[in-house]
Amino acid sequence: MQNLPEPKALDAALSIWRYHCLDEKIPRDIPSFDLIVGLGSYDTRVAERCAELYQNAVSDKIVFTGAFGNWTKDKFDKTEAETFADVAIEHGVPEEDIIIEDKATNTGENILNVKAMYPNIKTVVFVTKPQMQRRCRATVEKQWPDIKAVVTAPNHTIVSQPVGDMDLEKVVHELVGTHWRTRAYAKLGYQTKQDADERAEEAFKALVEQGYTKHLPEDWEDVLSEDLSEDVPEELSEDLDSEELQEA
């Protein structure tokens, strides 16, 4: 049985969800993208979306990227990338058209590791969970700015995001963490700064007050309040790579 948030908490979560779901369209002026990149997570519907794009001839190659995150190390027998590849094959994608990147443990590494594999490509469609679209976009703009990128996701609502043991209450915790990372990682120089949204900011504060903090690091308030330059100190970079801050 799912743990259900109170109606006020769900309303606040919906404000954050709407802010992070970009709904970018695949442009018609690009006949074929160089790559489809599926970002690993607990949600294998991302792999299904990648397979759909492949079947629609958006690109003839898919890279799945992801090792294990906090919410997948006990869920999958294989890495996120390998698990997603299996799903795509089940949906008709030939194995030879799938590339595995199974070292990345966060969004920045997803982008940078694929960039290192394909430094000369020009066009990429990134596929992630709906609520991760803004963070993916911000990371690409900072870490791989010289490509033409589109960010897309499976098309479903917040109430359909729960999958497996990821119930709606956990999704709300995840949204709070995602929103914090969008702000904090821009401050740290890992992502571009995103336009603020008053409703999302108020929703974030309300949910923190209600205790939806399980996907926040212990020092989350300190990171937001510090005057940090874009040159991230080495020791802080190591902290951000710790298990506590790994992506789901």
C-alpha positions as CSV (number, residue, x, y, z in Angstrom):
1,M,0.0,0.0,0.0
2,Q,1.3,3.4,-0.9
3,N,2.2,6.1,1.6
4,L,0.1,9.1,0.4
5,P,1.1,12.7,1.2
6,E,-1.4,15.1,2.6
7,P,-3.3,17.1,-0.1
8,K,-1.4,20.3,0.8
9,A,1.9,18.5,0.4
10,L,0.8,17.0,-2.9
11,D,-0.3,20.4,-4.2
12,A,3.1,21.8,-3.3
13,A,4.9,18.9,-4.9
14,L,2.9,19.5,-8.1
15,S,4.2,23.1,-8.2
16,I,7.8,21.8,-8.2
17,W,6.9,19.1,-10.7
18,R,5.6,21.6,-13.2
19,Y,8.7,23.8,-12.8
20,H,11.0,20.9,-13.6
21,C,9.0,19.3,-16.5
22,L,10.1,21.2,-19.6
23,D,8.3,19.3,-22.3
24,E,10.8,20.2,-25.1
25,K,9.8,19.2,-28.6
26,I,11.9,17.2,-31.1
27,P,12.7,19.8,-33.8
28,R,11.7,18.8,-37.3
29,D,14.7,20.6,-38.9
30,I,17.1,17.8,-37.7
31,P,16.4,14.7,-39.8
32,S,18.5,12.4,-37.5
33,F,20.3,13.1,-34.2
34,D,23.7,11.7,-33.6
35,L,22.7,10.0,-30.3
36,I,19.8,9.3,-28.0
37,V,21.1,9.3,-24.4
38,G,19.1,7.7,-21.7
39,L,19.9,8.7,-18.1
40,G,19.7,5.9,-15.7
41,S,17.4,5.9,-12.7
42,Y,14.8,3.7,-10.9
43,D,12.3,4.3,-13.7
44,T,12.7,2.0,-16.7
45,R,10.0,3.9,-18.6
46,V,12.9,6.2,-19.6
47,A,14.3,3.2,-21.6
48,E,10.9,2.7,-23.1
49,R,10.9,6.3,-24.3
50,C,14.4,5.9,-25.7
51,A,13.2,2.8,-27.7
52,E,10.2,4.8,-28.9
53,L,12.4,7.5,-30.2
54,Y,14.7,5.0,-31.9
55,Q,11.7,3.3,-33.6
56,N,10.6,6.8,-34.8
57,A,14.1,7.2,-36.5
58,V,15.1,10.1,-34.2
59,S,18.6,8.4,-34.0
60,D,20.1,5.1,-34.9
61,K,22.2,4.9,-31.7
62,I,21.2,4.9,-28.0
63,V,23.7,5.4,-25.1
64,F,22.4,4.3,-21.7
65,T,24.4,5.8,-18.8
66,G,24.3,4.9,-15.1
67,A,25.9,2.7,-12.5
68,F,23.9,2.4,-9.3
69,G,22.2,5.1,-7.3
70,N,20.8,5.2,-3.8
71,W,17.5,3.9,-5.0
72,T,18.7,1.3,-7.5
73,K,21.6,-0.5,-5.7
74,D,19.0,-2.8,-4.1
75,K,16.5,-2.7,-6.9
76,F,18.4,-3.9,-10.0
77,D,20.6,-6.9,-10.4
78,K,22.6,-5.0,-13.1
79,T,23.7,-1.4,-13.4
80,E,21.1,1.1,-14.5
81,A,22.6,1.3,-17.9
82,E,22.5,-2.5,-18.4
83,T,19.0,-2.7,-17.0
84,F,17.8,0.0,-19.4
85,A,19.5,-1.7,-22.3
86,D,17.6,-4.9,-21.6
87,V,14.3,-3.0,-21.6
88,A,15.1,-1.3,-24.9
89,I,16.0,-4.6,-26.5
90,E,12.7,-6.0,-25.2
91,H,11.0,-3.1,-27.1
92,G,12.7,-3.8,-30.4
93,V,16.0,-2.0,-30.3
94,P,18.8,-4.1,-31.8
95,E,21.6,-4.8,-29.3
96,E,24.2,-3.6,-31.7
97,D,22.7,-0.1,-31.7
98,I,23.0,0.2,-27.9
99,I,26.1,1.5,-26.1
100,I,26.6,1.1,-22.3
101,E,28.2,3.7,-20.0
102,D,28.0,2.1,-16.6
103,K,30.3,4.3,-14.4
104,A,28.2,7.4,-13.9
105,T,26.6,7.9,-10.4
106,N,25.1,11.4,-10.9
107,T,23.7,13.7,-13.6
108,G,27.0,15.5,-14.2
109,E,28.9,12.2,-14.7
110,N,26.1,11.0,-17.0
111,I,26.8,14.0,-19.3
112,L,30.5,14.2,-19.0
113,N,31.1,10.5,-19.5
114,V,29.1,10.4,-22.7
115,K,30.8,13.6,-23.9
116,A,34.2,11.9,-23.3
117,M,33.0,8.9,-25.4
118,Y,31.7,11.1,-28.3
119,P,33.5,14.5,-28.2
120,N,32.8,15.4,-31.8
121,I,29.1,14.8,-32.1
122,K,26.7,17.8,-32.6
123,T,23.2,16.7,-31.8
124,V,21.8,14.7,-28.9
125,V,18.4,13.8,-27.4
126,F,18.6,13.3,-23.7
127,V,15.9,11.2,-22.1
128,T,15.3,11.3,-18.3
129,K,12.5,11.2,-15.8
130,P,9.9,14.0,-16.1
131,Q,11.0,15.7,-12.9
132,M,14.7,15.6,-13.9
133,Q,14.3,17.5,-17.2
134,R,15.3,20.9,-15.9
135,R,18.4,19.5,-14.1
136,C,19.4,17.6,-17.2
137,R,19.0,20.8,-19.3
138,A,21.0,22.9,-16.9
139,T,23.8,20.3,-16.7
140,V,24.0,20.0,-20.5
141,E,24.1,23.8,-20.9
142,K,27.1,24.0,-18.5
143,Q,29.0,20.8,-19.3
144,W,28.4,20.3,-23.0
145,P,27.3,23.7,-24.3
146,D,28.5,23.3,-27.9
147,I,25.9,20.7,-28.9
148,K,22.3,21.0,-30.1
149,A,20.4,19.2,-27.3
150,V,16.8,18.3,-26.7
151,V,15.6,17.0,-23.3
152,T,12.6,14.8,-23.2
153,A,10.9,12.3,-20.9
154,P,8.1,9.8,-20.6
155,N,4.8,11.6,-20.7
156,H,3.0,11.0,-17.4
157,T,1.8,13.0,-14.4
158,I,3.2,13.2,-10.9
159,V,0.6,10.6,-9.6
160,S,1.9,8.2,-12.2
161,Q,5.5,8.6,-11.2
162,P,5.5,6.0,-8.5
163,V,6.9,2.7,-9.7
164,G,7.7,-0.4,-7.8
165,D,8.5,0.5,-4.2
166,M,8.9,4.1,-5.1
167,D,5.7,5.4,-3.7
168,L,4.3,8.9,-4.0
169,E,5.7,10.0,-0.6
170,K,9.2,9.1,-1.8
171,V,8.6,10.9,-5.0
172,V,7.8,14.1,-3.0
173,H,11.1,13.7,-1.0
174,E,12.9,13.2,-4.4
175,L,11.3,16.4,-5.8
176,V,12.5,18.4,-2.9
177,G,16.0,17.1,-3.4
178,T,15.9,17.7,-7.1
179,H,14.8,21.3,-6.6
180,W,17.6,21.9,-4.1
181,R,20.2,20.4,-6.4
182,T,19.0,22.7,-9.3
183,R,19.7,25.7,-7.1
184,A,22.8,24.5,-5.3
185,Y,24.7,22.9,-8.2
186,A,24.2,26.1,-10.3
187,K,25.8,28.0,-7.3
188,L,28.6,25.5,-7.3
189,G,29.2,25.9,-11.0
190,Y,28.1,22.4,-12.1
191,Q,25.0,23.6,-13.9
192,T,23.6,26.8,-15.4
193,K,21.4,29.0,-13.2
194,Q,17.7,28.6,-13.9
195,D,15.1,31.3,-13.8
196,A,13.4,31.2,-10.4
197,D,9.8,30.3,-10.0
198,E,8.0,31.8,-7.1
199,R,5.5,29.0,-6.7
200,A,8.2,26.3,-6.8
201,E,10.2,28.2,-4.2
202,E,7.3,28.5,-1.8
203,A,6.4,24.9,-2.4
204,F,10.0,23.8,-1.6
205,K,10.0,25.8,1.7
206,A,6.6,24.4,2.7
207,L,7.6,20.8,2.0
208,V,10.9,21.2,3.9
209,E,8.9,22.5,6.9
210,Q,6.7,19.4,6.6
211,G,9.7,17.1,6.8
212,Y,10.2,16.1,3.2
213,T,14.0,16.2,3.5
214,K,15.2,12.6,3.0
215,H,16.8,13.4,-0.3
216,L,18.7,16.5,1.1
217,P,22.2,16.4,2.5
218,E,22.7,17.4,6.1
219,D,24.3,20.7,5.2
220,W,21.8,21.7,2.5
221,E,21.1,25.1,4.1
222,D,24.8,25.9,4.4
223,V,25.5,25.2,0.7
224,L,22.7,27.6,-0.4
225,S,23.8,30.3,2.0
226,E,27.5,30.3,1.2
227,D,29.0,32.7,-1.3
228,L,30.6,30.1,-3.6
229,S,32.5,30.8,-6.8
230,E,32.3,28.7,-9.9
231,D,35.7,27.3,-9.1
232,V,34.7,24.5,-6.8
233,P,37.3,23.6,-4.1
234,E,38.6,20.1,-4.5
235,E,37.4,19.0,-1.0
236,L,33.9,20.3,-1.8
237,S,33.8,18.4,-5.1
238,E,34.7,15.2,-3.2
239,D,31.9,15.8,-0.8
240,L,29.4,16.2,-3.6
241,D,30.5,12.9,-5.1
242,S,29.7,11.1,-1.8
243,E,27.0,8.5,-1.6
244,E,24.8,10.9,0.3
245,L,24.5,13.1,-2.8
246,Q,24.3,10.4,-5.5
247,E,21.3,10.5,-7.8
248,A,18.4,8.1,-7.7
